[in-house]
Amino acid sequence: MKIAIAQLNVLIGDFDGNVQKMLNSVEEAKQKGADLICFSELATCGYPPRDFLEFEDFIELAEKAIERLAEAADGIAIVVGSPSKNPVIEGKDLFNSAYFLADGQVQQVQHKALLPTYDVFDEYRYFEPASEFKVVEYKGKKIALTICEDIWNIGNENPLYTICPMDELHPQGPDFILNLSASPFSYQQAETRIHVVRSNVERYGIPMFYVNHAGAQTELIFDGGSLVVAPNGTVVDELPYFEECLRVYDLDVVTEGTQSKELPKNKMQLIHDALVLGVKDYFGKLGFKKAILGLSGGIDSAVTAVIASRALGKENVRVVLMPSQFSSDHSVNDARELAENLGVQYDIIPIQSVFEAYSTLLQPQFEGLPFNIAEENLQARSRGMILMAMSNKFGHIVLNTSNKSEAAVGYGTLYGDMCGGLSVIGDVYKTEVFELARYMNKDGEVIPVNTITKPPSAELRPNQKDSDSLPEYDILDQILYQYIEKRQGPQDIIEMGFEEAIVKRALRLVNINEFKRHQTAPTLRVSPKAFGMGRRMPIVGKYLS
């Protein structure tokens, strides 16, 4: 048997476009002699559809998509993920299903059993878990159909669940496993995914064909990396990251598992490519073309500008240099040099006159009071106002340039430098931003070296440095990582050797600034725990306050 897997970049709710992509893949698979082609989880409607699933019309469109695909299942079987209705009154109205289509009709439907409800996942909000498991028989082979999380409870070792779908299917003698996934990217996920798939094939002694999405849906980025793994644990093939791909495999050759084709994984390359795809798809899928951002001469805006130009093309990126009386000459020069290196359009709009106008306006109220954060934020908000004005006038989408360290501790100004339609590096710690910049320069200087080597500064008062207000980033980021990604409490972190006062201050800043993060732009997710849909914290609370 020859099996094709197709990792596609689908768009949520674009049933016609998604089906057409799949039909094109079906034709290609036929031409390559495939007996069966497998697509990913909820491929008809896109993942995650969220509350679109509550619309009857949305589900009817999904059903029509299945009908169109069934018609194309002539001479080839099609396996595809799509929502399906639950005919039983009790329970949720829908299943998350894998359809097996052959001979022009639906031959079998297997529902997803393990419905993740953690981090970015909220599937039990919509779907009823499967209670029945049956292999599919096709052309003399028995196939175990599984959907994403169904393979993540190997031998009932995951305490989140009480059932292991493959333990139910294995006694029926399947010859191989098909897994339809929607596995979001994080820089750790590729290694974890291989471990899970390898553990399954070694436990059950049969090969697995694992199919993932490749494309971004707002915050979530799907990296592809679909897998074909032999019973001995050999990665027979790993499809490319962040791009669509279709490949065909001979089941007998896969079962032998004599040659490994596992791809190398470089953290900075993965993050870079994920962010480029995230920006590209956010704009492309919303019908936007052009981006604008403030370019300060600092590392964060520099990295964001590079990502934007690589995602959208230099002709679609505009940057604005907005120096104040506190901006250093080298910052302006660094920003100009970067813009010229990238070949993007740039404007220089000094904000001193705007800041002075606000200061004069507020002088009666501020009289006798020292210069403080109010005046600093006036500068940031002046810049935000200029960017939003140009966005409105020219139709550019503003990109937010705040990093994860700043977002964590509230080191940013609402309606100022935190404005924008998309937060590009909001899930990248400051120390990682420096690593990313060095990666971007690996083939030659793009970001000026001075931007990378100079001490970080917001330049909102004379001789300001970030370290005046925050711990050094190499310390701060370790503390934040333990608290945010690892969910370690303050005492746990202190016992790791970090200074108690610094830990308590840093964690308090994270908690009291939750209100800012609730008002910021969607953040592209590249870590195991990002701000946004996967981290749900109360704004008002006592913990660590």
C-alpha positions as CSV (number, residue, x, y, z in Angstrom):
1,M,0.0,0.0,0.0
2,K,1.2,3.5,-0.8
3,I,0.2,6.2,1.7
4,A,0.3,10.0,1.0
5,I,0.4,12.6,3.8
6,A,-0.3,16.2,3.1
7,Q,0.5,19.0,5.5
8,L,-1.4,22.0,4.3
9,N,-1.8,25.6,5.4
10,V,-5.6,26.0,5.8
11,L,-7.6,29.1,6.8
12,I,-10.2,28.9,9.5
13,G,-13.7,29.0,8.0
14,D,-12.5,29.0,4.3
15,F,-14.2,25.8,3.4
16,D,-14.0,26.4,-0.4
17,G,-10.3,27.3,-0.2
18,N,-9.4,24.5,2.1
19,V,-11.3,21.8,0.1
20,Q,-9.7,23.0,-3.1
21,K,-6.2,22.7,-1.6
22,M,-7.1,19.1,-0.5
23,L,-8.6,18.3,-3.9
24,N,-5.4,19.5,-5.6
25,S,-3.4,17.3,-3.2
26,V,-5.7,14.3,-4.0
27,E,-4.9,14.7,-7.7
28,E,-1.2,14.9,-7.0
29,A,-1.3,11.8,-4.7
30,K,-3.1,9.9,-7.4
31,Q,-0.5,10.8,-10.0
32,K,2.1,9.5,-7.6
33,G,0.3,6.2,-7.2
34,A,-1.0,6.6,-3.7
35,D,-3.8,4.3,-2.4
36,L,-4.7,6.6,0.5
37,I,-4.1,10.3,1.4
38,C,-4.3,11.7,4.9
39,F,-4.9,15.3,5.9
40,S,-4.8,16.9,9.4
41,E,-7.1,17.4,12.3
42,L,-10.2,19.6,11.5
43,A,-8.7,20.3,8.1
44,T,-12.0,21.2,6.5
45,C,-12.6,24.1,8.8
46,G,-9.2,25.0,10.2
47,Y,-7.9,24.8,13.7
48,P,-8.8,26.2,16.2
49,P,-12.3,27.2,15.0
50,R,-13.3,28.1,18.6
51,D,-16.8,29.5,18.9
52,F,-17.5,29.3,15.1
53,L,-18.4,25.7,16.1
54,E,-21.5,27.1,17.8
55,F,-22.9,28.2,14.5
56,E,-25.2,25.7,12.8
57,D,-24.2,27.2,9.4
58,F,-20.5,26.6,10.1
59,I,-21.2,22.9,10.8
60,E,-23.3,22.6,7.7
61,L,-20.5,24.0,5.6
62,A,-18.2,21.4,7.1
63,E,-20.6,18.7,6.2
64,K,-20.7,19.9,2.6
65,A,-16.9,20.0,2.5
66,I,-16.9,16.3,3.4
67,E,-19.5,15.6,0.7
68,R,-17.2,17.2,-1.9
69,L,-14.2,15.3,-0.7
70,A,-16.1,12.0,-0.7
71,E,-16.9,12.5,-4.4
72,A,-13.2,12.8,-5.0
73,A,-12.5,9.6,-3.2
74,D,-12.5,7.6,-6.4
75,G,-9.6,5.2,-6.8
76,I,-8.0,6.6,-3.7
77,A,-9.1,6.8,-0.1
78,I,-9.2,10.1,1.7
79,V,-8.7,10.5,5.5
80,V,-9.6,14.0,6.8
81,G,-10.4,15.8,10.0
82,S,-13.7,17.6,10.4
83,P,-16.4,18.3,13.1
84,S,-19.4,16.0,13.1
85,K,-22.7,16.1,14.8
86,N,-23.5,14.1,17.9
87,P,-26.9,12.4,17.4
88,V,-27.3,11.7,21.1
89,I,-29.1,14.5,23.1
90,E,-26.9,14.0,26.2
91,G,-23.5,15.4,25.9
92,K,-21.8,17.9,23.7
93,D,-23.4,18.6,20.3
94,L,-20.3,17.8,18.3
95,F,-17.4,15.3,17.8
96,N,-13.9,16.1,16.6
97,S,-13.8,13.4,13.9
98,A,-11.6,11.7,11.4
99,Y,-13.5,10.7,8.2
100,F,-12.5,7.8,6.1
101,L,-13.7,8.3,2.6
102,A,-13.6,5.8,-0.2
103,D,-15.6,4.7,-3.3
104,G,-17.3,8.1,-3.3
105,Q,-18.8,8.0,0.1
106,V,-18.1,8.1,3.9
107,Q,-17.0,4.6,4.9
108,Q,-16.3,5.2,8.6
109,V,-15.9,8.0,11.1
110,Q,-13.7,7.8,14.2
111,H,-14.2,10.4,16.9
112,K,-11.4,11.9,19.0
113,A,-11.4,10.5,22.5
114,L,-8.8,12.6,24.4
115,L,-9.9,16.3,24.4
116,P,-7.2,18.6,25.7
117,T,-8.4,21.4,27.9
118,Y,-5.1,23.1,29.0
119,D,-2.8,25.8,27.8
120,V,-4.1,27.0,24.3
121,F,-6.5,24.0,24.0
122,D,-10.2,24.2,24.9
123,E,-11.7,21.2,23.1
124,Y,-14.0,19.9,25.8
125,R,-15.9,23.2,25.5
126,Y,-17.2,22.0,22.1
127,F,-16.7,18.2,21.7
128,E,-18.0,15.0,23.1
129,P,-15.2,12.4,23.6
130,A,-15.3,9.1,21.7
131,S,-16.4,6.0,23.5
132,E,-16.1,3.5,20.7
133,F,-13.0,2.4,18.8
134,K,-12.9,0.4,15.6
135,V,-10.1,-0.1,13.0
136,V,-10.8,0.7,9.4
137,E,-10.3,-2.1,6.9
138,Y,-9.1,-1.0,3.4
139,K,-7.3,-3.0,0.7
140,G,-6.4,-5.8,3.0
141,K,-5.0,-3.6,5.7
142,K,-6.3,-2.6,9.1
143,I,-5.9,1.1,10.0
144,A,-5.9,2.6,13.5
145,L,-7.4,6.1,13.1
146,T,-6.3,8.5,15.9
147,I,-6.6,12.3,16.3
148,C,-3.8,14.4,17.8
149,E,-4.0,14.0,21.6
150,D,-5.3,10.4,21.2
151,I,-1.6,9.2,21.0
152,W,-0.5,11.3,24.0
153,N,-1.7,8.9,26.7
154,I,0.6,6.0,26.1
155,G,-0.4,3.1,28.2
156,N,-2.6,5.3,30.4
157,E,0.4,7.1,31.8
158,N,-1.1,10.6,31.4
159,P,-3.1,11.4,34.5
160,L,-5.3,13.8,32.6
161,Y,-7.1,10.9,30.9
162,T,-8.7,7.6,31.9
163,I,-8.5,5.9,28.5
164,C,-5.8,5.1,26.0
165,P,-7.3,4.9,22.4
166,M,-4.5,2.8,21.0
167,D,-4.9,0.3,23.8
168,E,-8.5,-0.1,22.6
169,L,-7.5,-0.3,19.0
170,H,-4.4,-2.5,19.2
171,P,-6.2,-5.8,20.1
172,Q,-8.0,-5.4,16.7
173,G,-4.7,-6.0,14.9
174,P,-4.1,-2.7,13.0
175,D,-1.2,-2.7,10.5
176,F,-0.4,1.0,11.0
177,I,-1.6,4.1,12.7
178,L,-2.8,7.3,11.1
179,N,-2.7,10.3,13.4
180,L,-4.4,13.6,12.3
181,S,-2.9,16.4,14.3
182,A,-3.1,20.1,14.9
183,S,0.0,20.5,17.0
184,P,1.0,24.2,17.6
185,F,4.6,25.2,17.5
186,S,6.9,25.9,20.4
187,Y,10.6,25.6,20.2
188,Q,10.4,22.4,22.3
189,Q,7.5,20.8,20.5
190,A,9.4,19.1,17.7
191,E,11.5,17.0,20.0
192,T,8.5,16.2,22.2
193,R,6.4,15.2,19.2
194,I,9.1,12.7,18.0
195,H,9.3,11.2,21.5
196,V,5.6,10.7,21.7
197,V,5.3,9.1,18.2
198,R,8.4,6.9,18.8
199,S,7.0,5.7,22.1
200,N,3.7,4.7,20.4
201,V,5.3,2.7,17.5
202,E,7.6,0.9,19.9
203,R,4.8,0.0,22.3
204,Y,2.4,-1.3,19.6
205,G,5.0,-2.6,17.1
206,I,3.4,-0.9,14.0
207,P,4.4,2.2,12.0
208,M,2.7,5.6,12.3
209,F,1.9,8.3,9.8
210,Y,1.5,11.6,11.7
211,V,0.1,14.6,9.8
212,N,0.3,18.1,11.1
213,H,-0.9,21.5,9.9
214,A,1.6,24.0,8.5
215,G,0.5,27.6,8.9
216,A,-0.4,30.3,11.4
217,Q,-3.8,31.1,12.9
218,T,-3.4,34.4,14.8
219,E,-1.3,33.5,17.9
220,L,-0.8,29.9,17.0
221,I,1.8,28.8,14.6
222,F,1.7,25.3,13.2
223,D,5.1,24.1,12.1
224,G,4.3,21.1,9.9
225,G,7.1,18.6,10.7
226,S,4.8,15.7,9.9
227,L,6.3,12.3,10.7
228,V,6.6,8.8,9.3
229,V,8.1,6.5,12.0
230,A,8.9,2.8,11.7
231,P,8.0,0.2,14.3
232,N,11.6,0.2,15.5
233,G,11.4,3.9,16.3
234,T,13.3,5.1,13.2
235,V,12.1,8.4,11.9
236,V,11.8,7.3,8.2
237,D,10.8,10.9,7.3
238,E,10.2,14.3,8.8
239,L,8.5,16.8,6.6
240,P,9.8,20.3,6.3
241,Y,9.0,23.0,8.9
242,F,6.7,25.9,8.2
243,E,5.7,25.0,4.7
244,E,3.2,22.9,2.8
245,C,4.3,19.5,1.6
246,L,3.0,16.2,0.2
247,R,4.9,13.0,0.1
248,V,4.0,9.4,-0.7
249,Y,5.4,6.3,1.1
250,D,5.4,2.6,0.5
251,L,4.1,0.9,3.7
252,D,6.4,-2.1,3.4
253,V,9.5,0.2,3.1
254,V,8.3,2.2,6.1
255,T,7.8,-0.9,8.1
256,E,11.4,-2.0,7.5
257,G,12.7,1.4,8.9
258,T,16.2,1.1,7.7
259,Q,17.1,4.8,7.1
260,S,16.5,7.8,9.3
261,K,15.7,11.3,7.9
262,E,15.2,13.3,11.1
263,L,15.7,17.0,10.6
264,P,18.2,19.1,12.6
265,K,16.6,21.5,15.0
266,N,18.2,24.8,15.9
267,K,16.2,26.8,18.4
268,M,16.9,30.3,16.9
269,Q,16.2,29.1,13.4
270,L,12.9,27.6,14.5
271,I,11.9,30.7,16.3
272,H,13.0,32.9,13.4
273,D,11.1,30.9,10.8
274,A,8.0,30.6,13.1
275,L,7.8,34.4,13.6
276,V,8.3,35.1,9.9
277,L,5.4,32.6,9.1
278,G,3.3,34.1,11.9
279,V,3.6,37.6,10.5
280,K,3.1,36.5,6.9
281,D,-0.1,34.5,7.6
282,Y,-1.5,37.1,10.0
283,F,-1.4,39.7,7.2
284,G,-2.2,37.4,4.3
285,K,-5.1,35.6,5.9
286,L,-6.6,39.0,7.0
287,G,-6.1,40.6,3.6
288,F,-3.5,43.1,4.9
289,K,-0.3,43.9,2.9
290,K,1.7,46.6,4.6
291,A,3.2,47.0,8.1
292,I,4.5,50.0,10.0
293,L,6.5,50.1,13.2
294,G,8.6,52.5,15.3
295,L,12.3,52.0,14.8
296,S,14.3,53.2,17.9
297,G,17.8,52.0,17.2
298,G,17.2,49.4,19.9
299,I,17.4,45.6,19.6
300,D,13.6,44.9,19.9
301,S,12.4,47.1,17.1
302,A,15.4,46.0,14.9
303,V,14.5,42.3,15.2
304,T,10.9,43.1,14.6
305,A,11.7,45.1,11.5
306,V,13.9,42.2,10.1
307,I,11.1,39.7,10.7
308,A,8.5,42.0,9.0
309,S,10.7,42.6,5.9
310,R,11.3,38.9,5.5
311,A,7.7,38.0,6.0
312,L,6.1,40.7,3.9
313,G,8.8,42.0,1.6
314,K,10.8,45.2,2.0
315,E,8.4,47.1,-0.2
316,N,5.6,46.4,2.3
317,V,7.3,47.6,5.4
318,R,7.6,51.2,6.6
319,V,9.5,52.3,9.7
320,V,9.4,55.6,11.6
321,L,12.3,57.0,13.6
322,M,10.9,59.3,16.3
323,P,13.8,60.7,18.3
324,S,13.2,62.9,21.3
325,Q,15.6,65.2,23.1
326,F,16.7,62.1,25.1
327,S,17.6,60.0,22.0
328,S,21.3,59.5,21.4
329,D,22.8,60.2,18.1
330,H,24.0,56.6,17.8
331,S,20.4,55.3,18.2
332,V,19.2,57.4,15.3
333,N,22.1,56.4,13.2
334,D,21.7,52.7,14.1
335,A,18.0,52.9,13.2
336,R,18.8,54.6,9.9
337,E,21.5,52.1,9.0
338,L,19.2,49.2,9.7
339,A,16.4,50.7,7.5
340,E,18.9,51.1,4.7
341,N,20.3,47.6,5.1
342,L,16.8,46.2,4.8
343,G,15.8,48.6,2.0
344,V,12.6,49.6,3.7
345,Q,11.0,53.0,3.6
346,Y,11.8,55.2,6.6
347,D,10.6,58.5,8.0
348,I,12.2,60.6,10.7
349,I,9.6,62.5,12.8
350,P,11.1,64.1,15.9
351,I,8.7,64.2,18.8
352,Q,10.3,66.9,21.0
353,S,7.8,69.6,19.9
354,V,4.9,67.2,20.5
355,F,6.2,66.3,24.0
356,E,6.8,70.0,24.8
357,A,3.2,70.8,23.7
358,Y,1.8,68.2,26.0
359,S,4.1,69.4,28.8
360,T,2.9,73.0,28.3
361,L,-0.7,71.9,28.2
362,L,-0.3,70.0,31.5
363,Q,2.0,72.6,33.2
364,P,-0.7,74.0,35.5
365,Q,-1.5,70.5,36.7
366,F,2.1,69.3,36.9
367,E,3.6,72.5,38.3
368,G,6.1,71.9,41.1
369,L,6.2,68.2,40.5
370,P,9.4,66.4,39.5
371,F,9.9,64.8,36.1
372,N,8.9,61.1,36.4
373,I,7.1,58.3,34.6
374,A,4.3,60.6,33.5
375,E,6.7,62.6,31.3
376,E,8.3,59.3,30.1
377,N,5.0,57.9,29.1
378,L,4.0,61.1,27.3
379,Q,6.9,60.4,24.9
380,A,5.9,56.8,24.4
381,R,2.3,57.8,23.8
382,S,3.3,60.6,21.4
383,R,5.1,57.9,19.3
384,G,2.1,55.6,19.5
385,M,-0.2,58.4,18.3
386,I,2.1,59.1,15.3
387,L,2.2,55.4,14.3
388,M,-1.6,55.0,14.6
389,A,-2.2,58.2,12.6
390,M,0.0,56.9,9.8
391,S,-1.7,53.5,10.1
392,N,-5.1,55.2,9.6
393,K,-3.9,57.4,6.8
394,F,-2.0,54.8,4.7
395,G,-3.7,51.5,5.8
396,H,-0.6,50.0,7.4
397,I,-0.9,47.6,10.3
398,V,1.2,48.7,13.3
399,L,3.5,46.0,14.7
400,N,4.2,45.9,18.4
401,T,7.8,45.5,19.3
402,S,7.7,44.7,23.0
403,N,9.6,41.5,24.1
404,K,8.4,38.9,26.6
405,S,10.6,40.2,29.5
406,E,9.0,43.7,29.1
407,A,5.5,42.4,28.7
408,A,6.0,40.2,31.9
409,V,7.0,43.0,34.2
410,G,5.0,45.8,32.7
411,Y,8.0,47.7,31.3
412,G,5.9,49.2,28.5
413,T,3.4,52.0,28.0
414,L,-0.2,51.3,27.3
415,Y,-1.4,53.2,24.2
416,G,2.3,54.0,23.5
417,D,4.9,51.5,22.7
418,M,2.4,48.7,23.5
419,C,0.1,49.7,20.7
420,G,-0.3,47.6,17.5
421,G,-2.3,44.9,15.7
422,L,0.2,42.1,16.4
423,S,2.9,41.5,19.0
424,V,5.7,39.9,17.0
425,I,8.3,39.1,19.7
426,G,6.1,39.2,22.8
427,D,6.9,35.6,23.5
428,V,10.7,36.1,23.1
429,Y,12.6,37.0,26.2
430,K,15.1,39.8,26.0
431,T,18.1,37.5,26.2
432,E,16.6,35.5,23.4
433,V,16.1,38.6,21.3
434,F,19.8,39.2,21.4
435,E,20.4,35.6,20.3
436,L,17.9,36.0,17.5
437,A,19.6,39.2,16.3
438,R,22.9,37.4,16.2
439,Y,21.2,34.6,14.2
440,M,19.9,37.1,11.7
441,N,23.4,38.4,11.2
442,K,24.9,34.9,10.5
443,D,25.3,35.5,6.8
444,G,26.4,39.1,7.1
445,E,25.5,42.2,9.1
446,V,21.9,43.1,8.8
447,I,21.3,44.5,12.3
448,P,24.1,47.0,13.2
449,V,26.6,45.5,15.7
450,N,26.2,48.6,17.9
451,T,22.5,47.8,18.3
452,I,23.4,44.4,19.6
453,T,26.3,45.4,21.9
454,K,25.0,48.6,23.5
455,P,23.2,48.5,26.9
456,P,19.4,48.4,26.4
457,S,17.6,51.7,27.1
458,A,14.2,53.2,26.6
459,E,15.8,56.6,26.2
460,L,13.0,58.4,27.9
461,R,15.2,60.4,30.3
462,P,18.9,61.4,30.4
463,N,21.3,58.5,30.5
464,Q,18.6,56.0,31.1
465,K,19.3,52.2,31.1
466,D,16.8,49.3,31.5
467,S,19.0,48.1,34.4
468,D,18.1,51.3,36.3
469,S,14.5,49.9,36.7
470,L,14.9,46.1,36.3
471,P,17.3,43.4,37.3
472,E,19.9,42.5,34.6
473,Y,18.1,40.5,31.9
474,D,20.3,37.4,32.2
475,I,19.0,37.1,35.8
476,L,15.5,38.4,35.2
477,D,14.8,36.1,32.3
478,Q,15.8,33.0,34.3
479,I,13.4,34.0,37.1
480,L,10.6,34.8,34.6
481,Y,11.1,31.5,32.8
482,Q,10.8,29.5,36.1
483,Y,7.6,31.4,37.0
484,I,5.9,31.6,33.6
485,E,7.0,28.4,31.8
486,K,7.7,26.2,34.7
487,R,5.0,27.5,37.1
488,Q,7.4,27.6,40.0
489,G,6.4,29.5,43.1
490,P,8.7,32.2,44.7
491,Q,10.2,29.9,47.3
492,D,11.0,27.3,44.7
493,I,12.9,29.9,42.7
494,I,14.7,31.4,45.7
495,E,15.9,27.9,46.6
496,M,17.5,27.7,43.1
497,G,19.9,30.4,44.3
498,F,18.2,33.6,43.2
499,E,18.2,36.6,45.5
500,E,15.0,36.7,47.5
501,A,14.3,40.4,47.1
502,I,14.8,40.3,43.3
503,V,12.5,37.2,43.0
504,K,9.7,38.7,45.0
505,R,9.9,42.0,43.2
506,A,10.0,40.4,39.7
507,L,7.0,38.1,40.4
508,R,5.0,40.9,41.9
509,L,5.6,43.0,38.8
510,V,4.4,40.1,36.6
511,N,1.1,39.8,38.6
512,I,0.2,43.5,39.0
513,N,0.7,44.1,35.3
514,E,-1.8,41.5,34.1
515,F,-4.2,44.3,33.2
516,K,-1.7,45.6,30.6
517,R,-1.4,42.2,28.9
518,H,-5.1,41.9,28.6
519,Q,-5.1,45.1,26.5
520,T,-2.2,44.3,24.2
521,A,-2.1,42.8,20.7
522,P,-2.3,39.1,20.0
523,T,1.2,37.6,20.6
524,L,2.8,35.1,18.3
525,R,3.4,31.9,20.4
526,V,6.8,30.3,20.2
527,S,7.4,29.1,23.7
528,P,5.7,26.3,25.8
529,K,3.8,29.0,27.8
530,A,3.0,32.3,26.1
531,F,1.0,35.3,27.2
532,G,-2.5,35.3,25.7
533,M,-4.9,32.5,25.1
534,G,-2.8,29.9,26.8
535,R,-2.2,31.7,30.1
536,R,-5.4,32.7,31.9
537,M,-4.6,34.7,35.0
538,P,-6.9,37.0,37.1
539,I,-6.3,40.7,36.9
540,V,-7.3,41.2,40.5
541,G,-5.8,38.9,43.0
542,K,-3.7,38.6,46.2
543,Y,-1.1,36.0,45.2
544,L,2.4,37.6,45.5
545,S,1.0,41.1,45.8
